[in-house]
Amino acid sequence: MFTVFDIHQAIILIVIGLMAGIINTLAGGGSNLSLPALMMCGLPADVANATNRVGVLMQCITATRGFYKHDKIEAAAVKDSFAPLFVGGLVGAIAASYINVELLKPMLLGTMIAVSLWVVLKSDIQTEGQSKIKSCFDSKLSLLATFAAGFYGGFVQAGVGFVLLATFVGLLNYDLLRANAMKVVATAIFTSIALLVFIFRDQIAWLPGILLGLGSMVGAQLAVKFALDIQAKTLKIMVLVMTVFVSAAAVLQ
């Protein structure tokens, strides 16, 4: 599915993509900006939801490469979480191609606010590297949460970063920086399978998706550099500020 856009729409999508790339890499909820932008450009809600995944995947690949170069992503951790995220993303994407994504909006807002407050208030006594990262297979709750994060990401995408942070920080014992790094890897995993489902269903508008993605890649690059250079407390405050911002955007949709 291809869509002809004028220059103004193209610029808007690139700028929104840049902002979404920064927000998604540092915290989550960037899709609360990109989804309305796609719909304002004339795409139906289901096509906008599917097309948004093009930009998300492009930004995740960029961010993953940046975090990996600075040793913030471990191959063993990726292998450990791959299966539940992949299966969850597949089930969620299939559901999204048939079900109204607005049904999850109240849960999205509650999750974003609760997770951000918890991350900000969480003790910093354990510094990076002192706490042992857990496997998602260590408990049924961890496995279910990882699968649920994949399902949610495959279903609606918007705000999934907060769901992943809750899983990686709260259940698997990641520090916030490494949780952000694993978050973009996890998003790339379930977004890849979701994108295949939406391509099969012919729900992708490629031109706006690629324009959004170009901006998102730049935003992701900037966000990785920022995340690596700032202190944990500052990153926590950024997560809280972004939560307020994207929650307001979600309410106004």
Buried (B, 14 or more C-beta within 10 A) or exposed (E): BEBEBEEEBBEBBBBBBBBBBBBBBBBBBBBBBBBBBBBEBEBEEBBBBBBBBBBBBBBBBBBBBBBBEEEBBBEEBBEBBBBBBBBBBBBBBBBBBEBEBEEBBEEBBEBBBEBBEBBBEBEEEEEEEEEEBBBBEEEEEBBBBBBBBBBBBBBBBBBBBBBBBBBBBBBBBBBBBBBBBBBBBBBBBBBBBBBBBBBEBEBBBEBBBBBBBBBBBBBBBBBBEBBBEBEBEEBBEBBBBBBEBBBEBBEEE
